[in-house]
Amino acid sequence: MDEETRYGAVRSRDARFDGEFFFAVETTGIYCRPSCPAVTPKRENVRFYATAAAAQSSGFRACRRCRPDAAPGSAEWNVRADVVGRAMRMIGDGVVDREGVAGLAVRLGYSARQVQRQLTAEVGAGPVALARAQRAHTARVLLQTTELPVTEIAFAAGFASVRQFNDTIRTVYASTPTELRAAAPRRGAASRRAATPSAGIPLRLAYRGPYRAGEVFDLLAAEAVAGVEEVAGGEGSRTYRRTLRLPYGTGIVAVGERPSGAPAHAGGWLDARLHLTDLRDLTTAVQRLRRLLDLDSDPYAVDERLAADERLAPLVAARPGLRSPGTADPEELAVRALVGREEAERLVRAYGKLLDAPCGTLTHVFPEPAALAEAGGTLGALATALADGTLRLDPGADREEAQAALLALPGMDPRAVAVIRTRALGDPDVAPPDEDAPDAWRPWRSYALHHLRVADRTEPRPPSELEEHRS
């Protein structure tokens, strides 16, 4: 998009572009998302940025009305397989907070200077600024949804010191942490008192609409592994719960099927609650949940492309905004894609880590690869490769290298590899070896095939069309 097109999106308050770019107003010192309800500024006073971090680095503070830091993430980073896309996904997963810029560079296979240069050129901010913007958002969530002491929040959000935390909050929000907490909606006062590490942290997981939550929850229910996952409630108001293995501890997450009263074809959010043994895992847990639910997809771009195909057009019209779910744990997904649901449940019982405090039917965390390395056969080879780092499936993994490493494992099924690439690596453009996926569907073949599978499960289709699809 050129700047005039972006300004047109700002004038029309087009929520489709929330998270895709940000605009700042020189006369007010504030930056916003395109759909901000405030009066549209004059064109000569507007500057555009690819990321919130870039706007912050230029001295602008976040708008208090549209909360641009809480916008859905840019779908571009999920699609791209280059070093910038991989870096953005890893920063979102908290790698810079845990390992620093040097650790990020090692994972990418570049020098720290090269990573800094490429990120600054592409998104207007380096890895430190991007991580700082993410920490500020995490801190705001904790300040406004919990009554945790400010000192605990500072370190839980990833800051190295309370002074750094205070300085960043003032810079980003033009408020002190105390003022930011006081500005939280009053309706949340009671829930903030209850929101502790044991009671859970309430969250709103934003997405750009439309969002077909029903089909996502159908899939989660069909695949749920006992002890690790469960889906409860009636259709339209289901709750998905699962355990998480995280860098600093474990967690349990609960997500509602759809926000109450949300329009069917508009952006919105899913309500969630996180229970963490260590609050430092908040950012990582949120990002993994977003990947599982495919919340950072751009449904407008996907639907526009697929609707141009005669075969897919009626399916897209019937289910606008259909998502391609990912996973909350790439290593777990790889094992499950290989062995199937029943065997995965046996592995959980035999090798899974028991929760310190089981919660209903959730009793275990899925076993780590090292615990499965002695299993023998293809499973043992897969677990060994994951445990020793020969195979990487983290958000910054190179998709081509990961696929080659998977196919090199003895006995690995190419169809399982396609599932792993689609869901563990978040590739939106995967064509399994035995399915018809023409180039006209690129770069969204994963979504196109998901449309066909959902239609097969829910609607009777003409025999000729089914035969064509299976061939």
C-alpha positions, 0 to 999 in steps of 0.5 A, a space after each residue: 500500500 502506498 501512503 495515499 491508500 493508507 490514508 484512505 483506510 484511515 479516513 474510512 476507519 477500515 478495521 481490515 488494516 488494524 495491525 497491518 500498519 499504524 499512523 501517527 499524528 505529529 500535532 498530538 504525538 499519538 499513534 493509532 490503529 487505522 480504525 481509531 474512532 477519533 477525528 481524522 487528522 489532516 494528511 500533512 500531519 500524518 506519518 505511517 509505520 509498519 509496527 507499533 514499535 517503530 511509532 514508539 521509537 519515533 517518540 509517539 505514544 499509544 492512543 488511549 481510545 483505540 489501543 493500537 498495541 492491542 491490535 491483531 498482529 500483522 498476517 504478513 509475518 505468518 506468511 513470510 518465510 524469510 529472515 524478517 518473518 522468522 524474526 518477528 515470530 520469534 520476538 513474538 514468542 519471547 525469544 529476545 526477552 529470554 535469550 537476548 538479541 544474540 540468542 535471536 541471531 543464533 537461532 536465525 543463523 545471522 549476526 546480531 548486526 545483520 538482524 538489526 539492519 534487516 528488521 530496521 529496514 523492513 519494519 522500522 525498528 530493531 529487535 530490542 524496540 520490538 521486544 520493548 513494545 511487546 513488554 509494554 503491552 504485556 505490562 498494561 494487560 497485567 496492570 489493568 486486569 490484575 491487582 498484582 504488585 507493580 514490582 511483580 508485574 515489571 519482571 513478569 512482563 520481561 523488564 530487567 528492572 523496575 526503573 526500566 519498566 517505569 521509564 517504558 510505561 511513561 514513554 509508551 503510554 504517557 502515564 505512570 504504572 499507577 495512573 495506567 492501572 487507575 484508568 482501567 474500566 471500572 467494570 473490571 475492578 472486581 475481576 482484577 481483585 480475583 485475577 491472580 496467578 491462581 485465579 487466572 488472568 482474563 484476556 481478550 484475544 483480538 482478531 480481524 473479522 470475520 472469524 468462523 469460531 464454530 469450525 475451529 472449535 469443531 476441530 479442537 473437539 474432534 482432536 482433543 487428547 484426554 488429560 491435556 485438552 477438553 471442550 465443554 458446553 453446547 455449540 455456539 458457547 463452548 469452552 476449550 481448555 488445555 494445558 501448556 508447557 512453557 519456558 518457565 513453567 506450565 499453564 492452563 488456558 480456557 477460551 470461549 467460542 465467541 464473544 457475546 453479541 459480536 457481529 458475525 462479519 466484524 472484527 472482535 475478540 475471543 475471551 480467554 483466561 490464563 492460569 500460569 505457574 510463572 507470570 513471565 510466560 504470559 507473552 509466550 502463552 498468548 502468542 502460542 494461543 493466537 497461533 493455535 486459533 489462527 487469530 492473526 490471519 487476514 481473512 479478507 486477503 484469503 477470501 478474496 483470492 480463493 473466491 476467485 476460483 469457481 470450485 471454492 467460491 461457494 465454499 468461501 461464500 458459505 464460510 467467510 473467515 474460515 481459519 486454518 488452525 495451528 498449534 499451541 505446541 509444535 513438538 506436541 503437534 508433530 508427535 500427534 500427527 505421526 501417531 494419531 489421537 488414541 496413541 497420543 492419549 496413551 503417551 500422555 498417560 505413560 510419559 506425560 508430566 502430572 500437573 501439580 494441581 490437576 484441574 478437572 479432566 486436565 491432569 497432564 502436560 504432553 510429554 517432552 520429546 526427551 521422554 519419548 526418545 526411547 520409544 523406538 521406530 519413527 516416533 523415537 527418531 522424531 523425538 530424538 531429533 526434536 530433543 537434540 535440536 536436529 529438527 526445529 519446529 519453533 516459530 522461527 524455524 526455516 520451513 524448508 529445512 524442517 521439512 527436509 529434516 522430517 522427510 529424512 527420518 526413517 518411516 516418516 509419512 509425507 502426509 504427516 509432514 504436510 500436516 506438521 508444516 501446515 499446523 506446527 510451522 504455520 505455513 498457509 500454502 501447503 499442498 499434501 502429496 496426494 491432494 489436488 491443490 492448484 497453483 491458482 490457490 497460492 499462497 493460501 492452499 492450506 486454507 483452500 484445502 481446509 475449506 474442502 475438508 470442512 465441506 466434506 464433513 458438514 455438507 453432502 457434495 455431488 459424487 462427481 465433485 467428491 471424486 474430483 477432490 479425492 483424485 
